[in-house]
Amino acid sequence: MAVSLVLPFTILMAVSLVLPFTILLAGVLLLSGPALADPAEELGEVVLTLDAGNFSEVVAKHQFIVVEFYAPWCGHCKQLAPEYEKAAAILRNHDPPLVLAKVDAYDERNKEIKDKYQVHAYPTIKIIENGGKDVRGYGGPRDADGIVEYLKKQVGPASIELSSAEAAQSSIGDKGVVLVGVFPEFADASILPRGDQAIKGPVVRLFKPFDELFADSLDFDTDALEKFIEVSGFPSVVTFDADPTNHKFLERYYSTPSAKMPNKLSCKWFQYFGLKENDVPLLFVIAQGGKYLNPTIDPDQYGNLTPYVKSEPIPKVNDQPVKVVVADSIDDIVFNSGKNVLLEFYAPWCGHCRKLAPILEEVAVALQDDEEVIIAKMDGTANDIPTDLAVEGYPTIYFYSTTGDLYNYNGRRTAEDIISFITKNKGPRAGAVDEVTQTGAGAVEDGITPSSPLELPKDEL
């Protein structure tokens, strides 16, 4: 971006980024003259009604026009309508006048306009400039005062000079997020709030009323600046409360696709972490595949944090032939029990698992007199699975012997074949041999021995 370094500090309102704050950059912007008045405006119509017959003509006459694409049946459009009208009444007295218009995008006759401007939801508001050559989305509030304030910034002076501490304090303040181009060769950087006389060269400083209060960037590339603003200009934590200073950040959050997911899908995050709605408030620190907590966490400040494992409750009664294993009991029942354990990972919705269930029951009954063998199952959708065990579909069956061998069973799913496999691969009673190694004679290098090369059907995760 070409700029003239002729101002000590300048402010540029955001015109290309849909971000909830003001951007301050060094530069000079030539403002266009007032738009030609539309006949409808002269007759007193506040919000212009456009359609396929007059849309192109009206847009072509305006250097700056705001267009709402609505549907007559849309509840959000009905809520916006009176606020949009109020804003239009105020802005038509602006110098230059700002024109607000609307299009019934649900009308089949306006389909070509709807498709051209990629309208997929209602209401959609577009800012159209330079006679239709430049189009960008509206990212401001939906109330009249907010619409007026936002649009005035879009057409206001591209930059203003900060030549005194008073001007800097007035322009930057304590509530908004502001980006300032600092050029010490033209003025003393100490006039800025939290001024720093140590600044020796040009720098972009982002002021914010949260986190570390300001952040600096030495990269003046346009893409780099946009990324810097996106990362540094958004709070690490936003409080969902009535504080109006948070509204712009919350609006930005709720404009994301994930925030628009139906509530029933959002609740699945609670299920994923094994939580219920009444478990909140709660704070999670997630480390993918991590084994240890960050050693810099001070137990005196945060308490003794323990790694979180999603688990169903351990059954109080577990006396059925096929034992129930959960994440909190897998070590006791499978890896530390000193038994030979056949463990099935299943999913309640899995058809192949339902077919296997009576077969495992038959195996468990047949081997119930062998105290060294346990047949067990674990719901892989409700419990965290140890990272050492690869479960890529359901059902997945592992066999862990008393010698420490771990087998991935891929044999035929018949009671006879499973019993034969267990009998062949089970180890002796724990302690019955002088030495038990973690890797038995039949294990492969990664510690998991496939039982056979059969390709059996599984339901994907």
N, C-alpha and C positions, 0 to 999 in steps of 0.2 A: 504494500500500500504506500503510495507516494504521499509524503506530507511535507509541509513547510515548517521548519522549526523556528517560528517567529514569535511564539508565545511562551512565557515562562511555564505556565500550567494551563491546560485547557481541558474542557469537559465536552464529551460527545455523547449525546443520547443514543441508546441502542436502536439501530434501524435495521440491522440484518440478523440479529440473534434474538430468538424468542426466549429471553432470559429475564428473571424477575428482579432486575436491578439496572442501575444506570452505569454506563461505560464512559470512562474519561480517557481520551487519547489526544495526543498532540496532532493538530491538523487544521486546515482551513477548508471550509465547505461553502460553495456558492449556492445560495438559496434561490429556488425558482420563484417567478412572479406569481401573482394570484391567478387562480383558475377562472376560466370564463363562466359567467353565471348561466345556469340552466333556466329555461322558461318556467319550469315547474317550481324552482326555488323562488322566482320573482312573484309567482302567484301565491306563495305562502306554504306550499307543501313541505313538511319538515323532513320526512324520510322519503326519498324518491322511490317509486315503484318501477322496477325494471323488468323487462321480459325479452323474449327473442326479437321483438320488433324494434326496440329502442336501445338495447343493452350496448351494442358496439358503438353506436353514435354518441351516447352519453359518456361512456368510459373514455372514448377518444378525445373528448373535449376537456378532460380534467387531468391535471398533473398529479392530483392526489384525491382518491375517492375510496370510501370504505363500503364494502358490499356484504350484506348478510344473506346467506343462502338458508332458507327455512322451509319447513313443511307445515301446512295449516293444522295438522293434527298433533304436532309435536308439543309436549308439555313444556319442555325447556325453552322452546321458541316463544311460547305464550308468556312465560315468565320474563324473558328478555325484552319483549316488545315494548312495554312502557318505559323501561330504562333506556332502551335504544332511542325512543322518541325524545325523551328528555335530553339525552346527550346531543342529539341532532339539533334540537332547538337552541342549545347553548353554543354549539360549535359553528353554526351558520353565522354567528356574530363574531367569530374569530377573525383575526387579520393575518393571512388571508382566510376567507370562509372555508370551512371543512365540510365536505358533502358526505352524508350517510345515505345509503340506498339499500334496497332489499329485493330479492328475487325468490319467487316460489319455485324452488328446485324440485318439488314433487310434481309439478305440472309437466306433463309429457311434452308440451310444446317448448319447454325450456331445457330439455334433456341435453341438447348440444352444449349449452352453457355449463350445465352441471358437470358433464364429462370433461370439458375443457379445463375447468378449474378443480377437478379431482375432488368433488364433494361426495363424501362417503358417510357423513353423519350430520345431524341437525342439532342446533344451528351451527353452521360453519361461517366464519367471518374472514374475509380476505381484504388486504390492503393492496390496492391497485394504483400504480404510479406511472407517470410519463405516458399517459394516453393508452395504457394497457400493456406497455412493454415490460414492466416489472411487476411481479406479483409475489406477495409473501403472506404468510399466515398472521392472523391477529393473535397475540399472546397475552392480552391484558385482561383486566377484570370484566365482570358482566353487569356491574351496577353503573348508574349514570355518571356519578362523580369519578369512578375509576376509569370508565371509557374516555371521559373528557381529559383527564390527566394523562392517560396513556397516549392518546392521539396527539395531544399538544406536544408531547415530547418527540413524537415521530416527525413533526414538521417544524419544530423549534430550531433555533440556531444550532448548527452542528458542533460548535465549540464556543466556550467563553473563557476569558482570561482570568486567572486567579493571581492578582497582583498584591494582595495583602492577606494577613492572617484572618481578618474579619470576613473577607470574601471567601476564603477557603473554608472557614468554619460554617458559614452560611450555606455554601454549596454542597459540602460533604456531610456535615451533621453527624448524628449518632445512630440514625435508624436505617439508612439505606446502604446498599453496596455500591461503591463508587470506584472507578478506575481512573487514575491520574497519570498523565505523562509528565515526568519530572525532568527538567532540564536546568541544572544548576548554573550553567554558563549564562543564563538569562535572569535568574532570580535566586534568592536564598531559599533553599528547601525547608528551612526551619519555620516558614510561615504555615506549613501544612500542619493539621492536627497530628499530634505525636511526631512532630518534625524531627528530622535527622540531619544535622549539619555535616555528617560524615559522607553523605552522598556525593560522589565525585563525577559521575557520568550519567548519561541518560538512562532512566529506568522507568518501568511501568509499575506503579504501586497500586494495589487493590486494597481499599479500605472497607472494613466490614465490622458490624457490631457483634461479632461472635468469634469463637475459636481464638486464633492468635491475633485478631484485630487488624492485621494487615499482612499482605504477602507481596513479594517483589518478583518481577520477571525481567530478564535482560534480553529476551528473544522478541524482536519486533515483527516477526513474520505473522501474517494474518491468521493462518491456521493455528500457529502456536499460541497466539493471543486468545483465540477462541477457546482452545483447550484449557489454557490457564484460567480463563474466566469461569469456564464450566466446572473445573475442579475446585478452584480456590474460592469461588463465589457462592458455593452452596454449603450450608452448615453440615457438620458431621452428624449432628442430631437435631431434629426438628420436633419441638413439643407440640402435640396435637391439643391445643387449648384455644381459648377465646382471644388470646393476644393478637391484635390486628397486625402486628409487625410480622407475624408468621404466615399470614394468609397467602402471600405471593409464593412462598416456598411450598405450602400445602397444595396450592393450585397447580404448581408445576408437577408435584408428585402425582396428583390425581389425574393429570393429563397423560401419564404414561400408560402403555398397554396393560402392564401388570396390575395397575391400580384399578383398571376398568373391568377386571375379571369378575364374574359373578361371585357373590359372597360365599356360596357353597363351595366354590373352588378355593377361595382364600382360606377357608377353614381347614383345607387339607394340609396347610402348613402346620397347624396345630397337631394334626394327626401324624404328620411326618416326624415331628419331634416328640411324639408321645405325650402331648399336652392336652389339657382341657381348658376351656375358656376361662374357668375360674382360677386357673393357675397364674394368671397375669396379675400384677406386672412382673416381668422377668427379663433378664438381660442374658443374651447368649454370645459367647465368643467361639466362632467356628474355625477349626483348623482342619482342612481336608487331609486325612491320613496322618495327622499329628499324633505323636505318642506322649509328648510331655507338654506341660504348661510352660508358658513364657517365664523364664527364671527371674525376670525383672518385676514380676507381679509381687507386691509386698503383702504377705499374709496378714500383717498387722492392720493394713489398710482395707483389704478386700475380703479377708477371711481366707480359710483354707479351701481353695477351689479344687474340685475334683472333675475329671473328664466326664462328660455327659454321654450316656449310652441309652438309646431308646430301647425300652423293654416293657413287655407286658408284666403284670404282677406275677410273682412266683406262686404257683398253685398251692393252696393250703393242703389239699388232698391230691395225691398223684399216684393212685393205686391201680390204674388201668394197665392192661398188658403193654400198650404203646405209651411210653412216658412222654409227658409234655415238657419241653425245654424252652426256656425264654432266655433273652440275652443276659439277664442277671444270674442265671443258673447254669449256663453252658459250661463254664469252667468246672463247677462242682460235679455235674452229671456226666460230662463227656471227657474233658481233658484231665481231670484230677481224681476221677473216681476209682482208677485202677481196674476198670472194666473194659471189655470189648464192646464198643458202642456203634450201632448203626443209626445214623441220624439223617432223617429226611427234612429238607427245606421245602416247604409247600406254600401255596397261596390259596386262600379260601375260595377264590373264583376259578381256580384252575381245574379244568375237566380231567386232565390226565392224573392230577393229584387225587381227585375223587375216585377214579378207577383204581388207584394204587392203595387207597386207604384200607379196604377189607383184606387185601393181600398182606399188607404189613401187620394187620391184626392177626392174621393166620400165622405168620412167621413168629410173632411175639408169643402167641399161645403155645406153639410147638416148642419154643425154646425157653419157656418160663421156668423150667426146672434147672436150667443152666444158670447158676448164680453169677457166672462170669460174663454174661451177655446181657446187654440192654438194647432194646429197640425203642427209638425215640423219634419225635417230630418237633419241628419248630416253624412257626408262622413267619416266613421271611418278610412279609409286608408289615408286620407289627413289631419287629425286633431288629436291632442292628445286627448284621452278620459280620463275624470277625473278618478283617481284611485279608487274612491268610487263606480264607476259603472262597474260591471263585464260584459265585452263583449267578449264572447267566440266563437261567430259565427255570421253570418249575415243572415237575419236581426235580430237585438235585439231591443225590444221596451220597453221603460220605460214611466211611467206616474207619473208626479209630481204634487200633488194637492196643493191648497192654504193653506191647513192645515199643509203642510210639509211632508205628507206621500209620500213615494217613492215606486211605484209598478213596478215589472217586469212583463210585460204583456205576458202571454203564452196562451191566449185564441185563439179561432178560428179566422182565418184571413179573416173574412167577414166584410163588412161595418156594418151590423146589430149588430154583436157581439161586435165590437169595440165601436160603438156608445153606446150600452147598458152598456158596462163596464165604459165608461167615465161618463155617466149620473149617474151611481150608486156610483162612487167613487170620483167625483169631490167635492171640498170643496166650501164653500160660498164665495161670493165676499170678497176680502181682506179687513179687517177692519170692516166687517159686524158682527163679533162676538167679544165678550169681550176678549177672550184669544185664541191665536193660538199657539199650541205647535209644536216643531220640530218633535215629534213622535205622530202620531194620534192613535186612538183607535185600528185601524186594523193593525198597523205595528208590525212586528216581531222584535226580539231583535237586529238584525243587521241593522235595519232601512229600509229594503227592503222587501216588501210584495209580494210574488208570486201571480199572479192573478188566476192561475188554474194549475192543474198538467198535462195538455196536453203536449205531446212530439211532437212539430212541427218541420218540416225540416228546417235546417239552413245550409248555406255554411260555412265551417271552415275558420278560419283566415288564 
